[in-house]
Amino acid sequence: MNNNRFELPPNRLWRTATRLMQATALALMVALAMPAWAANIRAIKSRIPPVYPVIAQRMRITGVVKLSVTVNAEGNVIDVKILSGNRALSEAADEAVHKWKFETGGGTAIVEVNITFAL
């Protein structure tokens, strides 16, 4: 019986479906990585250094606080999310970054920033 349908053998159909899923997963990863790559092109115009918390200095706490900073088109910080770092230091880093100015751009951008606290 000839229905003029295109049919693949089951093993070839499985390989084709697997390749299609792999290509889709790769395309999705590239699409998700693109905004993060494009966001890192905003330069910092003015940087206010963080105030080292007195309690952290006394306890000799050092380290890096990693932040995700959302910047609007005018270069103003509109949101800061703490990604990692010591809690004793992260609040000071958050307060300082809120005062920073970035280069203007064509819309909202997300920039990752590392602030190092050292004695």
N, CA, C and O atoms as CSV, one atom per row, in Angstrom:
chain,resi,resn,atom,element,x,y,z
A,1,MET,N,N,0.837,-1.168,0.000
A,1,MET,CA,C,0.000,0.000,0.000
A,1,MET,C,C,0.891,1.243,0.000
A,1,MET,O,O,1.741,1.376,0.880
A,2,ASN,N,N,0.728,2.125,-0.926
A,2,ASN,CA,C,1.566,3.308,-1.067
A,2,ASN,C,C,0.730,4.548,-0.763
A,2,ASN,O,O,-0.148,4.917,-1.543
A,3,ASN,N,N,1.005,5.188,0.368
A,3,ASN,CA,C,0.269,6.388,0.778
A,3,ASN,C,C,1.037,7.651,0.426
A,3,ASN,O,O,0.609,8.753,0.771
A,4,ASN,N,N,2.164,7.504,-0.256
A,4,ASN,CA,C,3.035,8.631,-0.575
A,4,ASN,C,C,3.458,9.404,0.675
A,4,ASN,O,O,3.606,10.625,0.628
A,5,ARG,N,N,3.649,8.713,1.768
A,5,ARG,CA,C,4.142,9.336,3.010
A,5,ARG,C,C,5.615,9.021,3.156
A,5,ARG,O,O,6.098,7.961,2.758
A,6,PHE,N,N,6.305,9.975,3.738
A,6,PHE,CA,C,7.723,9.779,4.022
A,6,PHE,C,C,7.846,9.109,5.377
A,6,PHE,O,O,7.383,9.657,6.377
A,7,GLU,N,N,8.451,7.950,5.430
A,7,GLU,CA,C,8.622,7.237,6.689
A,7,GLU,C,C,10.082,6.870,6.866
A,7,GLU,O,O,10.763,6.466,5.924
A,8,LEU,N,N,10.541,7.019,8.094
A,8,LEU,CA,C,11.906,6.641,8.432
A,8,LEU,C,C,11.874,5.357,9.242
A,8,LEU,O,O,10.925,5.118,9.988
A,9,PRO,N,N,12.899,4.531,9.103
A,9,PRO,CA,C,12.982,3.360,9.982
A,9,PRO,C,C,13.078,3.830,11.435
A,9,PRO,O,O,13.606,4.915,11.677
A,10,PRO,N,N,12.588,3.059,12.412
A,10,PRO,CA,C,12.559,3.494,13.809
A,10,PRO,C,C,13.912,3.955,14.350
A,10,PRO,O,O,13.958,4.961,15.058
A,11,ASN,N,N,15.019,3.261,14.047
A,11,ASN,CA,C,16.320,3.669,14.583
A,11,ASN,C,C,16.781,4.986,13.958
A,11,ASN,O,O,17.387,5.807,14.647
A,12,ARG,N,N,16.512,5.202,12.691
A,12,ARG,CA,C,16.883,6.459,12.041
A,12,ARG,C,C,16.013,7.610,12.539
A,12,ARG,O,O,16.485,8.737,12.683
A,13,LEU,N,N,14.759,7.323,12.796
A,13,LEU,CA,C,13.850,8.327,13.354
A,13,LEU,C,C,14.329,8.752,14.736
A,13,LEU,O,O,14.299,9.937,15.066
A,14,TRP,N,N,14.768,7.799,15.538
A,14,TRP,CA,C,15.284,8.097,16.883
A,14,TRP,C,C,16.529,8.981,16.816
A,14,TRP,O,O,16.649,9.940,17.578
A,15,ARG,N,N,17.464,8.660,15.901
A,15,ARG,CA,C,18.678,9.465,15.744
A,15,ARG,C,C,18.345,10.882,15.283
A,15,ARG,O,O,18.932,11.852,15.763
A,16,THR,N,N,17.412,10.994,14.360
A,16,THR,CA,C,17.012,12.311,13.861
A,16,THR,C,C,16.373,13.135,14.976
A,16,THR,O,O,16.662,14.325,15.107
A,17,ALA,N,N,15.524,12.525,15.766
A,17,ALA,CA,C,14.871,13.227,16.881
A,17,ALA,C,C,15.902,13.646,17.923
A,17,ALA,O,O,15.811,14.744,18.473
A,18,THR,N,N,16.874,12.793,18.198
A,18,THR,CA,C,17.926,13.113,19.165
A,18,THR,C,C,18.756,14.298,18.684
A,18,THR,O,O,19.052,15.201,19.466
A,19,ARG,N,N,19.130,14.307,17.418
A,19,ARG,CA,C,19.903,15.431,16.862
A,19,ARG,C,C,19.106,16.728,16.897
A,19,ARG,O,O,19.653,17.797,17.169
A,20,LEU,N,N,17.820,16.625,16.620
A,20,LEU,CA,C,16.969,17.813,16.659
A,20,LEU,C,C,16.884,18.366,18.078
A,20,LEU,O,O,16.941,19.581,18.266
A,21,MET,N,N,16.751,17.503,19.072
A,21,MET,CA,C,16.711,17.946,20.473
A,21,MET,C,C,18.046,18.562,20.879
A,21,MET,O,O,18.063,19.565,21.592
A,22,GLN,N,N,19.157,17.990,20.444
A,22,GLN,CA,C,20.466,18.548,20.766
A,22,GLN,C,C,20.647,19.928,20.137
A,22,GLN,O,O,21.163,20.843,20.779
A,23,ALA,N,N,20.227,20.076,18.891
A,23,ALA,CA,C,20.329,21.372,18.221
A,23,ALA,C,C,19.447,22.409,18.913
A,23,ALA,O,O,19.845,23.565,19.059
A,24,THR,N,N,18.264,22.003,19.335
A,24,THR,CA,C,17.364,22.912,20.045
A,24,THR,C,C,17.963,23.330,21.375
A,24,THR,O,O,17.891,24.504,21.736
A,25,ALA,N,N,18.551,22.402,22.108
A,25,ALA,CA,C,19.174,22.721,23.399
A,25,ALA,C,C,20.352,23.672,23.200
A,25,ALA,O,O,20.526,24.605,23.984
A,26,LEU,N,N,21.156,23.454,22.173
A,26,LEU,CA,C,22.285,24.341,21.891
A,26,LEU,C,C,21.801,25.746,21.535
A,26,LEU,O,O,22.362,26.736,22.004
A,27,ALA,N,N,20.767,25.830,20.711
A,27,ALA,CA,C,20.216,27.138,20.335
A,27,ALA,C,C,19.670,27.870,21.553
A,27,ALA,O,O,19.831,29.085,21.670
A,28,LEU,N,N,19.031,27.147,22.453
A,28,LEU,CA,C,18.491,27.749,23.674
A,28,LEU,C,C,19.613,28.267,24.568
A,28,LEU,O,O,19.502,29.362,25.119
A,29,MET,N,N,20.692,27.499,24.720
A,29,MET,CA,C,21.819,27.949,25.539
A,29,MET,C,C,22.463,29.201,24.957
A,29,MET,O,O,22.829,30.112,25.700
A,30,VAL,N,N,22.604,29.256,23.645
A,30,VAL,CA,C,23.190,30.435,22.999
A,30,VAL,C,C,22.283,31.638,23.192
A,30,VAL,O,O,22.760,32.736,23.477
A,31,ALA,N,N,20.976,31.440,23.039
A,31,ALA,CA,C,20.029,32.538,23.198
A,31,ALA,C,C,20.029,33.073,24.627
A,31,ALA,O,O,19.906,34.279,24.836
A,32,LEU,N,N,20.164,32.195,25.599
A,32,LEU,CA,C,20.194,32.635,26.991
A,32,LEU,C,C,21.505,33.318,27.342
A,32,LEU,O,O,21.523,34.209,28.192
A,33,ALA,N,N,22.588,32.927,26.717
A,33,ALA,CA,C,23.891,33.522,27.016
A,33,ALA,C,C,24.069,34.881,26.357
A,33,ALA,O,O,24.835,35.704,26.859
A,34,MET,N,N,23.395,35.135,25.266
A,34,MET,CA,C,23.564,36.389,24.535
A,34,MET,C,C,23.253,37.626,25.364
A,34,MET,O,O,24.066,38.550,25.364
A,35,PRO,N,N,22.111,37.707,26.082
A,35,PRO,CA,C,21.864,38.919,26.858
A,35,PRO,C,C,22.936,39.161,27.917
A,35,PRO,O,O,23.299,40.311,28.166
A,36,ALA,N,N,23.442,38.121,28.537
A,36,ALA,CA,C,24.477,38.286,29.553
A,36,ALA,C,C,25.763,38.814,28.922
A,36,ALA,O,O,26.439,39.659,29.509
A,37,TRP,N,N,26.103,38.323,27.737
A,37,TRP,CA,C,27.300,38.805,27.058
A,37,TRP,C,C,27.136,40.258,26.644
A,37,TRP,O,O,28.048,41.065,26.825
A,38,ALA,N,N,25.992,40.590,26.097
A,38,ALA,CA,C,25.757,41.954,25.628
A,38,ALA,C,C,25.681,42.938,26.790
A,38,ALA,O,O,26.009,44.113,26.628
A,39,ALA,N,N,25.255,42.473,27.950
A,39,ALA,CA,C,25.067,43.364,29.091
A,39,ALA,C,C,26.389,43.841,29.677
A,39,ALA,O,O,26.434,44.911,30.284
A,40,ASN,N,N,27.454,43.084,29.514
A,40,ASN,CA,C,28.724,43.422,30.141
A,40,ASN,C,C,29.495,44.520,29.425
A,40,ASN,O,O,30.636,44.791,29.796
A,41,ILE,N,N,28.924,45.160,28.420
A,41,ILE,CA,C,29.655,46.176,27.685
A,41,ILE,C,C,29.480,47.570,28.276
A,41,ILE,O,O,30.068,48.519,27.758
A,42,ARG,N,N,28.702,47.730,29.333
A,42,ARG,CA,C,28.523,49.033,29.970
A,42,ARG,C,C,29.710,49.333,30.871
A,42,ARG,O,O,30.036,48.555,31.768
A,43,ALA,N,N,30.346,50.456,30.626
A,43,ALA,CA,C,31.493,50.864,31.440
A,43,ALA,C,C,31.006,51.689,32.631
A,43,ALA,O,O,29.956,52.329,32.574
A,44,ILE,N,N,31.776,51.659,33.691
A,44,ILE,CA,C,31.463,52.423,34.899
A,44,ILE,C,C,32.034,53.829,34.731
A,44,ILE,O,O,33.229,53.991,34.485
A,45,LYS,N,N,31.178,54.849,34.862
A,45,LYS,CA,C,31.619,56.242,34.758
A,45,LYS,C,C,32.146,56.749,36.089
A,45,LYS,O,O,33.230,57.328,36.155
A,46,SER,N,N,31.379,56.532,37.145
A,46,SER,CA,C,31.830,56.961,38.478
A,46,SER,C,C,31.534,55.864,39.480
A,46,SER,O,O,30.456,55.270,39.496
A,47,ARG,N,N,32.526,55.619,40.309
A,47,ARG,CA,C,32.469,54.510,41.270
A,47,ARG,C,C,32.678,55.062,42.673
A,47,ARG,O,O,33.684,55.719,42.943
A,48,ILE,N,N,31.741,54.799,43.552
A,48,ILE,CA,C,31.855,55.169,44.963
A,48,ILE,C,C,32.370,53.943,45.714
A,48,ILE,O,O,31.731,52.892,45.664
A,49,PRO,N,N,33.498,54.044,46.403
A,49,PRO,CA,C,34.008,52.866,47.120
A,49,PRO,C,C,33.101,52.523,48.295
A,49,PRO,O,O,32.526,53.416,48.918
A,50,PRO,N,N,32.970,51.236,48.601
A,50,PRO,CA,C,32.136,50.843,49.733
A,50,PRO,C,C,32.813,51.186,51.060
A,50,PRO,O,O,34.039,51.232,51.159
A,51,VAL,N,N,31.996,51.422,52.058
A,51,VAL,CA,C,32.503,51.658,53.415
A,51,VAL,C,C,32.673,50.288,54.068
A,51,VAL,O,O,31.715,49.527,54.206
A,52,TYR,N,N,33.903,49.990,54.464
A,52,TYR,CA,C,34.183,48.692,55.093
A,52,TYR,C,C,33.485,48.662,56.447
A,52,TYR,O,O,33.793,49.490,57.304
A,53,PRO,N,N,32.559,47.739,56.666
A,53,PRO,CA,C,31.857,47.687,57.955
A,53,PRO,C,C,32.836,47.484,59.110
A,53,PRO,O,O,33.729,46.640,59.034
A,54,VAL,N,N,32.663,48.261,60.176
A,54,VAL,CA,C,33.568,48.220,61.328
A,54,VAL,C,C,33.594,46.824,61.938
A,54,VAL,O,O,34.660,46.311,62.280
A,55,ILE,N,N,32.430,46.216,62.072
A,55,ILE,CA,C,32.374,44.873,62.686
A,55,ILE,C,C,33.142,43.860,61.827
A,55,ILE,O,O,33.789,42.959,62.360
A,56,ALA,N,N,33.070,44.009,60.496
A,56,ALA,CA,C,33.799,43.099,59.611
A,56,ALA,C,C,35.308,43.327,59.722
A,56,ALA,O,O,36.088,42.377,59.664
A,57,GLN,N,N,35.716,44.586,59.882
A,57,GLN,CA,C,37.144,44.880,60.058
A,57,GLN,C,C,37.653,44.271,61.356
A,57,GLN,O,O,38.714,43.648,61.388
A,58,ARG,N,N,36.875,44.459,62.438
A,58,ARG,CA,C,37.299,43.909,63.742
A,58,ARG,C,C,37.405,42.395,63.703
A,58,ARG,O,O,38.286,41.804,64.327
A,59,MET,N,N,36.497,41.776,62.962
A,59,MET,CA,C,36.501,40.311,62.867
A,59,MET,C,C,37.446,39.819,61.765
A,59,MET,O,O,37.578,38.618,61.532
A,60,ARG,N,N,38.105,40.783,61.088
A,60,ARG,CA,C,39.044,40.490,60.011
A,60,ARG,C,C,38.399,39.682,58.886
A,60,ARG,O,O,38.991,38.746,58.348
A,61,ILE,N,N,37.173,40.072,58.548
A,61,ILE,CA,C,36.449,39.413,57.460
A,61,ILE,C,C,36.843,40.086,56.150
A,61,ILE,O,O,36.735,41.304,56.009
A,62,THR,N,N,37.295,39.290,55.207
A,62,THR,CA,C,37.661,39.782,53.874
A,62,THR,C,C,36.944,38.928,52.834
A,62,THR,O,O,36.349,37.900,53.157
A,63,GLY,N,N,37.011,39.364,51.606
A,63,GLY,CA,C,36.427,38.550,50.550
A,63,GLY,C,C,35.861,39.377,49.419
A,63,GLY,O,O,35.979,40.602,49.390
A,64,VAL,N,N,35.242,38.674,48.488
A,64,VAL,CA,C,34.660,39.296,47.302
A,64,VAL,C,C,33.148,39.157,47.375
A,64,VAL,O,O,32.623,38.089,47.693
A,65,VAL,N,N,32.453,40.253,47.075
A,65,VAL,CA,C,31.001,40.242,46.966
A,65,VAL,C,C,30.675,40.370,45.487
A,65,VAL,O,O,31.102,41.319,44.829
A,66,LYS,N,N,29.914,39.406,44.967
A,66,LYS,CA,C,29.533,39.416,43.560
A,66,LYS,C,C,28.101,39.921,43.467
A,66,LYS,O,O,27.211,39.415,44.150
A,67,LEU,N,N,27.880,40.938,42.601
A,67,LEU,CA,C,26.579,41.581,42.470
A,67,LEU,C,C,26.116,41.566,41.015
A,67,LEU,O,O,26.922,41.621,40.086
A,68,SER,N,N,24.804,41.491,40.844
A,68,SER,CA,C,24.183,41.663,39.536
A,68,SER,C,C,23.497,43.017,39.565
A,68,SER,O,O,22.560,43.225,40.336
A,69,VAL,N,N,23.959,43.938,38.730
A,69,VAL,CA,C,23.496,45.320,38.757
A,69,VAL,C,C,22.662,45.600,37.509
A,69,VAL,O,O,23.126,45.393,36.388
A,70,THR,N,N,21.429,46.071,37.707
A,70,THR,CA,C,20.572,46.464,36.597
A,70,THR,C,C,20.710,47.966,36.399
A,70,THR,O,O,20.520,48.749,37.329
A,71,VAL,N,N,21.046,48.357,35.168
A,71,VAL,CA,C,21.318,49.754,34.826
A,71,VAL,C,C,20.323,50.190,33.755
A,71,VAL,O,O,20.088,49.464,32.789
A,72,ASN,N,N,19.736,51.382,33.928
A,72,ASN,CA,C,18.801,51.882,32.912
A,72,ASN,C,C,19.556,52.570,31.779
A,72,ASN,O,O,20.784,52.644,31.807
A,73,ALA,N,N,18.832,53.069,30.788
A,73,ALA,CA,C,19.440,53.672,29.602
A,73,ALA,C,C,20.280,54.902,29.936
A,73,ALA,O,O,21.249,55.197,29.237
A,74,GLU,N,N,19.915,55.624,31.003
A,74,GLU,CA,C,20.661,56.824,31.396
A,74,GLU,C,C,21.925,56.510,32.180
A,74,GLU,O,O,22.707,57.415,32.472
A,75,GLY,N,N,22.139,55.248,32.526
A,75,GLY,CA,C,23.334,54.856,33.269
A,75,GLY,C,C,23.141,54.811,34.772
A,75,GLY,O,O,24.111,54.646,35.513
A,76,ASN,N,N,21.890,54.958,35.243
A,76,ASN,CA,C,21.598,54.898,36.680
A,76,ASN,C,C,21.326,53.466,37.113
A,76,ASN,O,O,20.731,52.683,36.372
A,77,VAL,N,N,21.764,53.137,38.310
A,77,VAL,CA,C,21.508,51.820,38.877
A,77,VAL,C,C,20.065,51.787,39.358
A,77,VAL,O,O,19.647,52.637,40.145
A,78,ILE,N,N,19.303,50.800,38.883
A,78,ILE,CA,C,17.905,50.695,39.297
A,78,ILE,C,C,17.646,49.481,40.174
A,78,ILE,O,O,16.617,49.408,40.846
A,79,ASP,N,N,18.580,48.518,40.173
A,79,ASP,CA,C,18.408,47.332,41.023
A,79,ASP,C,C,19.759,46.664,41.221
A,79,ASP,O,O,20.605,46.656,40.326
A,80,VAL,N,N,19.945,46.105,42.412
A,80,VAL,CA,C,21.167,45.361,42.723
A,80,VAL,C,C,20.757,44.071,43.406
A,80,VAL,O,O,19.974,44.078,44.356
A,81,LYS,N,N,21.300,42.953,42.909
A,81,LYS,CA,C,21.053,41.650,43.519
A,81,LYS,C,C,22.386,41.077,43.961
A,81,LYS,O,O,23.347,41.064,43.192
A,82,ILE,N,N,22.446,40.613,45.175
A,82,ILE,CA,C,23.668,40.003,45.706
A,82,ILE,C,C,23.704,38.555,45.242
A,82,ILE,O,O,22.804,37.775,45.552
A,83,LEU,N,N,24.743,38.197,44.499
A,83,LEU,CA,C,24.873,36.837,43.989
A,83,LEU,C,C,25.666,35.951,44.933
A,83,LEU,O,O,25.340,34.777,45.108
A,84,SER,N,N,26.712,36.511,45.546
A,84,SER,CA,C,27.513,35.734,46.489
A,84,SER,C,C,28.363,36.677,47.317
A,84,SER,O,O,28.560,37.840,46.964
A,85,GLY,N,N,28.857,36.158,48.411
A,85,GLY,CA,C,29.722,36.945,49.284
A,85,GLY,C,C,29.253,36.899,50.723
A,85,GLY,O,O,28.135,36.477,51.018
A,86,ASN,N,N,30.126,37.340,51.612
A,86,ASN,CA,C,29.845,37.347,53.042
A,86,ASN,C,C,28.748,38.367,53.351
A,86,ASN,O,O,28.764,39.482,52.830
A,87,ARG,N,N,27.813,37.983,54.189
A,87,ARG,CA,C,26.708,38.879,54.548
A,87,ARG,C,C,27.173,40.149,55.242
A,87,ARG,O,O,26.562,41.207,55.089
A,88,ALA,N,N,28.241,40.045,55.996
A,88,ALA,CA,C,28.756,41.217,56.706
A,88,ALA,C,C,29.280,42.264,55.719
A,88,ALA,O,O,29.339,43.447,56.052
A,89,LEU,N,N,29.658,41.844,54.515
A,89,LEU,CA,C,30.212,42.753,53.518
A,89,LEU,C,C,29.209,43.118,52.424
A,89,LEU,O,O,29.318,44.182,51.814
A,90,SER,N,N,28.242,42.250,52.174
A,90,SER,CA,C,27.354,42.440,51.023
A,90,SER,C,C,26.466,43.674,51.123
A,90,SER,O,O,26.180,44.300,50.103
A,91,GLU,N,N,26.024,44.038,52.316
A,91,GLU,CA,C,25.182,45.223,52.463
A,91,GLU,C,C,25.961,46.500,52.109
A,91,GLU,O,O,25.421,47.397,51.462
A,92,ALA,N,N,27.212,46.576,52.527
A,92,ALA,CA,C,28.046,47.734,52.212
A,92,ALA,C,C,28.294,47.810,50.700
A,92,ALA,O,O,28.292,48.901,50.129
A,93,ALA,N,N,28.505,46.678,50.062
A,93,ALA,CA,C,28.714,46.643,48.618
A,93,ALA,C,C,27.446,47.094,47.892
A,93,ALA,O,O,27.511,47.865,46.934
A,94,ASP,N,N,26.300,46.611,48.352
A,94,ASP,CA,C,25.007,46.984,47.768
A,94,ASP,C,C,24.790,48.498,47.854
A,94,ASP,O,O,24.418,49.129,46.865
A,95,GLU,N,N,25.020,49.072,49.018
A,95,GLU,CA,C,24.828,50.517,49.212
A,95,GLU,C,C,25.748,51.330,48.306
A,95,GLU,O,O,25.326,52.340,47.744
A,96,ALA,N,N,26.987,50.905,48.159
A,96,ALA,CA,C,27.939,51.645,47.334
A,96,ALA,C,C,27.555,51.589,45.856
A,96,ALA,O,O,27.584,52.607,45.165
A,97,VAL,N,N,27.198,50.404,45.377
A,97,VAL,CA,C,26.901,50.232,43.951
A,97,VAL,C,C,25.639,51.008,43.557
A,97,VAL,O,O,25.523,51.452,42.415
A,98,HIS,N,N,24.708,51.173,44.474
A,98,HIS,CA,C,23.511,51.963,44.178
A,98,HIS,C,C,23.862,53.418,43.828
A,98,HIS,O,O,23.070,54.104,43.182
A,99,LYS,N,N,25.031,53.884,44.245
A,99,LYS,CA,C,25.462,55.263,43.985
A,99,LYS,C,C,26.315,55.389,42.720
A,99,LYS,O,O,26.663,56.501,42.325
A,100,TRP,N,N,26.652,54.277,42.087
A,100,TRP,CA,C,27.491,54.300,40.908
A,100,TRP,C,C,26.737,54.847,39.703
A,100,TRP,O,O,25.507,54.834,39.661
A,101,LYS,N,N,27.507,55.331,38.717
A,101,LYS,CA,C,26.972,55.776,37.430
A,101,LYS,C,C,27.674,54.980,36.335
A,101,LYS,O,O,28.886,54.771,36.375
A,102,PHE,N,N,26.890,54.544,35.361
A,102,PHE,CA,C,27.418,53.792,34.231
A,102,PHE,C,C,27.253,54.611,32.954
A,102,PHE,O,O,26.513,55.595,32.923
A,103,GLU,N,N,27.948,54.193,31.910
A,103,GLU,CA,C,27.798,54.831,30.600
A,103,GLU,C,C,26.360,54.644,30.130
A,103,GLU,O,O,25.721,53.638,30.438
A,104,THR,N,N,25.860,55.621,29.384
A,104,THR,CA,C,24.509,55.507,28.840
A,104,THR,C,C,24.488,54.449,27.749
A,104,THR,O,O,25.514,54.119,27.155
A,105,GLY,N,N,23.293,53.927,27.503
A,105,GLY,CA,C,23.162,52.880,26.501
A,105,GLY,C,C,21.756,52.830,25.954
A,105,GLY,O,O,20.902,53.637,26.320
A,106,GLY,N,N,21.530,51.898,25.094
A,106,GLY,CA,C,20.238,51.772,24.431
A,106,GLY,C,C,19.267,50.886,25.173
A,106,GLY,O,O,18.736,49.947,24.582
A,107,GLY,N,N,19.018,51.136,26.412
A,107,GLY,CA,C,18.049,50.349,27.169
A,107,GLY,C,C,18.638,49.849,28.463
A,107,GLY,O,O,19.721,50.258,28.880
A,108,THR,N,N,17.904,48.958,29.085
A,108,THR,CA,C,18.317,48.389,30.363
A,108,THR,C,C,19.391,47.325,30.139
A,108,THR,O,O,19.323,46.554,29.182
A,109,ALA,N,N,20.372,47.294,31.022
A,109,ALA,CA,C,21.453,46.303,30.939
A,109,ALA,C,C,21.689,45.701,32.316
A,109,ALA,O,O,21.433,46.335,33.340
A,110,ILE,N,N,22.174,44.488,32.324
A,110,ILE,CA,C,22.549,43.818,33.574
A,110,ILE,C,C,24.053,43.595,33.536
A,110,ILE,O,O,24.581,42.975,32.613
A,111,VAL,N,N,24.734,44.110,34.555
A,111,VAL,CA,C,26.187,44.045,34.631
A,111,VAL,C,C,26.568,43.311,35.907
A,111,VAL,O,O,26.039,43.610,36.977
A,112,GLU,N,N,27.481,42.355,35.802
A,112,GLU,CA,C,27.989,41.680,36.998
A,112,GLU,C,C,29.203,42.440,37.503
A,112,GLU,O,O,30.096,42.798,36.735
A,113,VAL,N,N,29.222,42.681,38.812
A,113,VAL,CA,C,30.277,43.466,39.445
A,113,VAL,C,C,30.839,42.672,40.621
A,113,VAL,O,O,30.086,42.060,41.378
A,114,ASN,N,N,32.145,42.683,40.770
A,114,ASN,CA,C,32.818,42.100,41.934
A,114,ASN,C,C,33.441,43.210,42.762
A,114,ASN,O,O,34.164,44.054,42.233
A,115,ILE,N,N,33.165,43.212,44.056
A,115,ILE,CA,C,33.772,44.169,44.959
A,115,ILE,C,C,34.596,43.397,45.970
A,115,ILE,O,O,34.094,42.499,46.646
A,116,THR,N,N,35.874,43.758,46.067
A,116,THR,CA,C,36.790,43.062,46.959
A,116,THR,C,C,36.998,43.874,48.227
A,116,THR,O,O,37.298,45.067,48.179
A,117,PHE,N,N,36.836,43.213,49.350
A,117,PHE,CA,C,37.114,43.809,50.656
A,117,PHE,C,C,38.377,43.137,51.194
A,117,PHE,O,O,38.418,41.921,51.378
A,118,ALA,N,N,39.399,43.946,51.440
A,118,ALA,CA,C,40.671,43.421,51.958
A,118,ALA,C,C,41.187,44.362,53.026
A,118,ALA,O,O,40.973,45.573,52.962
A,119,LEU,N,N,41.866,43.797,54.005
A,119,LEU,CA,C,42.448,44.605,55.081
A,119,LEU,C,C,43.823,45.074,54.710
A,119,LEU,O,O,44.471,45.769,55.493
